[in-house]
């Protein structure tokens, strides 16, 4: 008889970071293939949004210290 398998909780921060890195790669690949046109005016808000998503995920996934 098998004992119960202990599963580790999902690391939301690492998951979001991986998804953001993948999204940045896809956006840059689409720009390279001339599917979309990126310039500085459209790229920097995307980078800020990606960075904000990472910071939000890391902030929400970190345990709060006891009071």
TIMI-2910 file (N, C-alpha, C, CB; in pm, 1 decimal, decimal comma, always signed):
<rs>
+----------+----------+----------+----------+----------+----------+----------+----------+----------+----------+----------+----------+------+
!      n_x !      n_y !      n_z !     ca_x !     ca_y !     ca_z !      c_x !      c_y !      c_z !     cb_x !     cb_y !     cb_z ! resn !
+----------+----------+----------+----------+----------+----------+----------+----------+----------+----------+----------+----------+------+
!    +83,9 !   -117,2 !     +0,0 !     +0,0 !     +0,0 !     +0,0 !    +88,6 !   +123,8 !     +0,0 !    -95,6 !     -0,4 !   +121,1 !  Unk !
!    +57,4 !   +219,2 !    -86,6 !   +137,6 !   +341,4 !    -97,6 !    +96,2 !   +441,0 !     +7,4 !   +124,4 !   +403,5 !   -236,6 !  Unk !
!   +195,5 !   +505,9 !    +60,8 !   +166,9 !   +614,5 !   +154,1 !   +121,8 !   +736,1 !    +74,5 !   +291,6 !   +648,3 !   +241,9 !  Unk !
!    +55,5 !   +828,4 !   +140,1 !    +10,2 !   +950,6 !    +72,5 !   +127,6 !  +1030,0 !    +19,2 !    -72,3 !  +1037,5 !   +167,6 !  Unk !
!   +114,5 !  +1079,3 !    -99,6 !   +221,0 !  +1155,9 !   -163,4 !   +207,9 !  +1301,9 !   -120,3 !   +215,0 !  +1142,4 !   -319,2 !  Unk !
!   +314,3 !  +1355,1 !    -66,7 !   +315,3 !  +1495,2 !    -25,4 !   +347,6 !  +1580,7 !   -147,5 !   +418,5 !  +1520,0 !    +89,9 !  Unk !
!   +262,6 !  +1678,5 !   -175,3 !   +285,2 !  +1768,7 !   -287,8 !   +329,9 !  +1903,3 !   -233,6 !   +157,2 !  +1783,6 !   -375,3 !  Unk !
!   +429,4 !  +1956,9 !   -299,2 !   +474,1 !  +2090,4 !   -261,1 !   +378,0 !  +2193,5 !   -318,1 !   +618,7 !  +2117,0 !   -310,4 !  Unk !
!   +360,3 !  +2303,5 !   -246,2 !   +272,8 !  +2408,4 !   -301,1 !   +336,7 !  +2472,8 !   -423,9 !   +242,9 !  +2516,3 !   -194,1 !  Unk !
!   +253,2 !  +2526,0 !   -509,1 !   +300,5 !  +2589,7 !   -632,2 !   +367,6 !  +2721,9 !   -597,4 !   +183,5 !  +2612,1 !   -732,4 !  Unk !
!   +484,3 !  +2744,5 !   -653,9 !   +555,2 !  +2871,2 !   -634,5 !   +502,2 !  +2970,0 !   -738,5 !   +712,0 !  +2852,8 !   -647,3 !  Unk !
!   +409,8 !  +3053,5 !   -695,6 !   +342,6 !  +3145,5 !   -787,4 !   +441,3 !  +3245,8 !   -846,2 !   +228,7 !  +3219,3 !   -715,5 !  Unk !
!   +534,5 !  +3292,4 !   -767,3 !   +633,2 !  +3388,5 !   -816,6 !   +715,5 !  +3332,2 !   -930,5 !   +724,7 !  +3431,6 !   -704,5 !  Unk !
!   +763,3 !  +3210,2 !   -914,6 !   +843,1 !  +3147,2 !  -1020,1 !   +758,5 !  +3119,3 !  -1143,8 !   +906,0 !  +3016,9 !   -969,2 !  Unk !
!   +633,3 !  +3081,2 !  -1122,2 !   +544,7 !  +3055,8 !  -1235,5 !   +520,1 !  +3182,7 !  -1316,2 !   +412,0 !  +2998,3 !  -1186,9 !  Unk !
!   +491,9 !  +3293,0 !  -1248,7 !   +466,8 !  +3419,8 !  -1318,2 !   +594,2 !  +3469,3 !  -1386,6 !   +414,2 !  +3526,8 !  -1219,4 !  Unk !
!   +707,6 !  +3454,4 !  -1320,4 !   +834,6 !  +3495,9 !  -1383,9 !   +859,8 !  +3416,8 !  -1512,3 !   +953,4 !  +3476,6 !  -1285,9 !  Unk !
!   +834,6 !  +3288,4 !  -1509,6 !   +850,7 !  +3207,3 !  -1629,8 !   +755,7 !  +3248,0 !  -1740,7 !   +830,3 !  +3062,2 !  -1597,0 !  Unk !
!   +630,9 !  +3275,8 !  -1703,6 !   +534,3 !  +3320,2 !  -1803,6 !   +570,6 !  +3456,5 !  -1861,8 !   +395,2 !  +3325,7 !  -1742,8 !  Unk !
!   +621,8 !  +3546,2 !  -1778,2 !   +660,6 !  +3679,2 !  -1825,3 !   +780,7 !  +3669,7 !  -1918,8 !   +692,7 !  +3771,7 !  -1706,4 !  Unk !
!   +878,5 !  +3588,8 !  -1883,8 !   +995,9 !  +3572,2 !  -1971,3 !   +952,8 !  +3513,4 !  -2104,7 !  +1103,0 !  +3481,3 !  -1904,6 !  Unk !
!   +859,9 !  +3418,4 !  -2101,5 !   +808,0 !  +3360,5 !  -2226,0 !   +733,5 !  +3466,0 !  -2307,8 !   +714,6 !  +3241,2 !  -2195,4 !  Unk !
!   +652,0 !  +3548,0 !  -2241,2 !   +576,7 !  +3652,4 !  -2311,4 !   +670,4 !  +3755,6 !  -2374,3 !   +479,3 !  +3721,8 !  -2215,0 !  Unk !
!   +775,9 !  +3793,7 !  -2302,4 !   +873,7 !  +3888,1 !  -2358,2 !   +939,4 !  +3827,5 !  -2481,4 !   +981,1 !  +3925,7 !  -2252,6 !  Unk !
!   +974,0 !  +3700,8 !  -2473,8 !  +1034,3 !  +3633,8 !  -2589,2 !   +940,9 !  +3629,4 !  -2708,6 !  +1075,2 !  +3493,4 !  -2552,1 !  Unk !
!   +813,3 !  +3601,9 !  -2684,5 !   +715,9 !  +3597,4 !  -2793,9 !   +698,5 !  +3735,4 !  -2856,1 !   +580,3 !  +3544,3 !  -2743,7 !  Unk !
!   +688,7 !  +3838,3 !  -2772,5 !   +672,6 !  +3975,0 !  -2824,1 !   +793,7 !  +4015,2 !  -2907,4 !   +652,2 !  +4075,2 !  -2708,1 !  Unk !
!   +912,6 !  +3987,1 !  -2857,7 !  +1033,3 !  +4022,3 !  -2933,1 !  +1044,9 !  +3940,7 !  -3062,1 !  +1158,0 !  +4000,6 !  -2846,3 !  Unk !
!  +1003,2 !  +3814,2 !  -3058,5 !  +1004,7 !  +3732,3 !  -3179,7 !   +905,4 !  +3785,9 !  -3283,2 !   +971,9 !  +3585,7 !  -3145,7 !  Unk !
!   +786,8 !  +3826,3 !  -3237,8 !   +689,2 !  +3883,6 !  -3330,5 !   +740,1 !  +4014,1 !  -3391,4 !   +556,0 !  +3907,7 !  -3259,1 !  Unk !
!   +813,3 !  +4092,4 !  -3313,1 !   +872,7 !  +4214,4 !  -3367,2 !   +981,0 !  +4180,5 !  -3469,3 !   +931,3 !  +4300,7 !  -3253,9 !  Unk !
!  +1061,6 !  +4080,2 !  -3439,3 !  +1168,0 !  +4039,7 !  -3531,5 !  +1111,2 !  +3988,7 !  -3662,9 !  +1255,6 !  +3932,4 !  -3467,9 !  Unk !
!   +997,2 !  +3920,1 !  -3656,6 !   +935,2 !  +3865,7 !  -3777,5 !   +846,4 !  +3967,0 !  -3848,5 !   +854,0 !  +3743,0 !  -3743,1 !  Unk !
!   +843,6 !  +4090,2 !  -3800,6 !   +763,9 !  +4199,4 !  -3857,6 !   +613,6 !  +4171,9 !  -3855,4 !   +807,6 !  +4225,4 !  -3999,6 !  Unk !
!   +569,8 !  +4095,6 !  -3758,0 !   +426,7 !  +4075,5 !  -3738,3 !   +368,8 !  +4195,5 !  -3665,3 !   +399,0 !  +3944,9 !  -3659,8 !  Unk !
!   +444,3 !  +4246,7 !  -3568,2 !   +405,8 !  +4369,1 !  -3498,5 !   +520,9 !  +4467,5 !  -3508,3 !   +368,8 !  +4340,8 !  -3349,5 !  Unk !
!   +490,3 !  +4593,2 !  -3490,0 !   +592,5 !  +4697,7 !  -3495,7 !   +612,3 !  +4753,7 !  -3356,0 !   +553,0 !  +4810,8 !  -3595,8 !  Unk !
!   +730,0 !  +4731,2 !  -3300,4 !   +761,8 !  +4782,0 !  -3167,5 !   +859,3 !  +4897,7 !  -3178,9 !   +820,1 !  +4670,6 !  -3078,4 !  Unk !
!   +831,9 !  +5001,5 !  -3105,1 !   +928,9 !  +5108,3 !  -3089,5 !   +937,8 !  +5136,9 !  -2940,2 !   +888,8 !  +5237,0 !  -3172,0 !  Unk !
!  +1017,5 !  +5234,3 !  -2904,8 !  +1038,5 !  +5262,5 !  -2763,1 !   +909,4 !  +5303,9 !  -2694,4 !  +1143,1 !  +5371,1 !  -2746,0 !  Unk !
!   +821,6 !  +5373,2 !  -2765,0 !   +696,7 !  +5420,1 !  -2706,7 !   +600,6 !  +5308,5 !  -2669,2 !   +629,6 !  +5512,5 !  -2801,2 !  Unk !
!   +610,5 !  +5194,3 !  -2735,8 !   +524,1 !  +5081,8 !  -2700,1 !   +596,5 !  +4975,7 !  -2618,4 !   +467,3 !  +5019,1 !  -2825,0 !  Unk !
!   +728,0 !  +4973,7 !  -2626,0 !   +803,0 !  +4870,1 !  -2556,2 !   +818,2 !  +4898,7 !  -2407,3 !   +938,9 !  +4854,8 !  -2618,7 !  Unk !
!   +841,7 !  +5024,4 !  -2368,9 !   +866,6 !  +5050,8 !  -2227,4 !   +742,4 !  +5030,5 !  -2141,4 !   +917,9 !  +5191,6 !  -2209,7 !  Unk !
!   +619,3 !  +5064,0 !  -2186,8 !   +504,3 !  +5029,7 !  -2101,5 !   +484,6 !  +4878,3 !  -2086,3 !   +377,5 !  +5091,7 !  -2158,7 !  Unk !
!   +516,0 !  +4803,1 !  -2191,9 !   +508,1 !  +4657,9 !  -2180,3 !   +607,4 !  +4604,8 !  -2078,2 !   +532,6 !  +4592,6 !  -2315,4 !  Unk !
!   +729,2 !  +4655,3 !  -2081,0 !   +830,2 !  +4610,7 !  -1984,6 !   +791,2 !  +4648,8 !  -1841,6 !   +967,2 !  +4670,9 !  -2019,3 !  Unk !
!   +734,0 !  +4767,8 !  -1823,9 !   +687,4 !  +4807,6 !  -1691,2 !   +572,6 !  +4717,7 !  -1644,8 !   +642,6 !  +4955,0 !  -1692,0 !  Unk !
!   +482,2 !  +4682,8 !  -1734,2 !   +371,2 !  +4594,5 !  -1698,3 !   +422,0 !  +4455,0 !  -1662,8 !   +269,7 !  +4586,1 !  -1813,6 !  Unk !
!   +518,8 !  +4405,8 !  -1739,5 !   +575,6 !  +4274,5 !  -1709,1 !   +646,5 !  +4276,0 !  -1574,1 !   +673,2 !  +4231,3 !  -1819,6 !  Unk !
!   +722,6 !  +4381,1 !  -1549,9 !   +790,9 !  +4392,8 !  -1419,9 !   +692,2 !  +4405,9 !  -1305,6 !   +885,1 !  +4512,7 !  -1419,7 !  Unk !
!   +585,4 !  +4480,3 !  -1327,2 !   +482,8 !  +4493,7 !  -1224,2 !   +413,1 !  +4362,0 !  -1195,8 !   +381,0 !  +4597,5 !  -1265,2 !  Unk !
!   +389,1 !  +4283,3 !  -1298,1 !   +326,2 !  +4152,5 !  -1278,7 !   +415,4 !  +4061,6 !  -1195,8 !   +295,1 !  +4087,0 !  -1413,9 !  Unk !
!   +545,5 !  +4066,8 !  -1221,4 !   +639,3 !  +3985,8 !  -1143,7 !   +640,6 !  +4031,8 !   -998,3 !   +781,2 !  +3993,8 !  -1203,8 !  Unk !
!   +650,2 !  +4162,3 !   -976,4 !   +653,0 !  +4213,5 !   -839,5 !   +523,1 !  +4183,2 !   -765,1 !   +678,4 !  +4363,7 !   -840,1 !  Unk !
!   +411,1 !  +4193,7 !   -833,4 !   +282,2 !  +4163,6 !   -772,0 !   +273,8 !  +4016,4 !   -733,3 !   +167,8 !  +4199,9 !   -867,1 !  Unk !
!   +315,6 !  +3929,1 !   -822,8 !   +310,5 !  +3785,6 !   -793,4 !   +404,6 !  +3750,1 !   -678,5 !   +346,8 !  +3703,7 !   -918,4 !  Unk !
!   +522,9 !  +3809,3 !   -676,8 !   +617,1 !  +3780,6 !   -568,2 !   +565,7 !  +3836,1 !   -435,9 !   +755,6 !  +3839,5 !   -599,9 !  Unk !
!   +502,7 !  +3951,7 !   -439,8 !   +449,4 !  +4009,7 !   -317,2 !   +330,8 !  +3932,4 !   -263,1 !   +409,7 !  +4152,5 !   -340,8 !  Unk !
!   +247,7 !  +3880,7 !   -350,8 !   +130,8 !  +3805,3 !   -305,8 !   +166,6 !  +3665,0 !   -261,2 !    +27,8 !  +3798,7 !   -415,5 !  Unk !
!   +275,0 !  +3609,6 !   -314,3 !   +310,1 !  +3472,1 !   -280,2 !   +399,0 !  +3462,7 !   -156,9 !   +378,8 !  +3406,5 !   -396,9 !  Unk !
!   +460,8 !  +3570,9 !   -116,0 !   +550,1 !  +3562,9 !     +1,1 !   +467,0 !  +3557,0 !   +129,0 !   +647,7 !  +3684,8 !     +5,5 !  Unk !
!   +509,5 !  +3474,6 !   +222,2 !   +435,6 !  +3465,0 !   +347,7 !   +451,0 !  +3590,7 !   +431,3 !   +482,0 !  +3344,2 !   +427,2 !  Unk !
!   +344,2 !  +3626,7 !   +499,1 !   +348,5 !  +3744,9 !   +583,8 !   +409,3 !  +3708,2 !   +718,3 !   +207,2 !  +3805,3 !   +602,0 !  Unk !
!   +490,0 !  +3798,0 !   +772,9 !   +547,2 !  +3768,8 !   +906,1 !   +438,7 !  +3774,4 !  +1012,5 !   +661,0 !  +3868,8 !   +940,8 !  Unk !
!   +452,9 !  +3694,7 !  +1116,4 !   +351,3 !  +3698,1 !  +1223,1 !   +355,9 !  +3830,2 !  +1297,5 !   +371,8 !  +3581,7 !  +1321,7 !  Unk !
!   +238,7 !  +3874,0 !  +1343,6 !   +231,6 !  +3999,8 !  +1415,8 !   +235,4 !  +3977,6 !  +1563,5 !   +107,9 !  +4075,5 !  +1378,8 !  Unk !
+----------+----------+----------+----------+----------+----------+----------+----------+----------+----------+----------+----------+------+
</rs>
